[in-house]
Amino acid sequence: MQVVLGSLVCLVVQPALFFCMIKLAGLTGTMAQATFVASTMPTGTPSVLFAQQYRTLEAETAGIMLITTIAMPIVLPASIALSAYLR
């Protein structure tokens, strides 16, 4: 359950918050679009390394990284399309 929730946060909640904050701040242009698209990137390797170093939630973090990476062919084009609303 933690993997599913963590993946949803990375793929949906975090980008939605970034989108709202960018809109509320009144930011526009290429930098606003790039920031939003970057917020949809998969969980990075350092998070797995930190989990391993501190011996906590290692499998869950690796699972989140796997799911977010596999979801990229769907999420990245969608975020690029949505970034058009930040012009």
Number of C-alpha atoms within 10 A of each C-alpha: 7 12 18 13 11 20 24 15 14 21 24 14 14 15 20 17 13 18 23 13 13 17 15 9 9 10 14 15 12 13 12 20 22 14 15 25 22 15 20 23 18 21 22 15 11 9 15 20 14 14 16 15 10 9 10 12 15 16 14 18 23 20 19 25 22 16 19 22 17 12 15 15 10 9 19 18 12 13 22 16 12 14 20 13 12 18 12
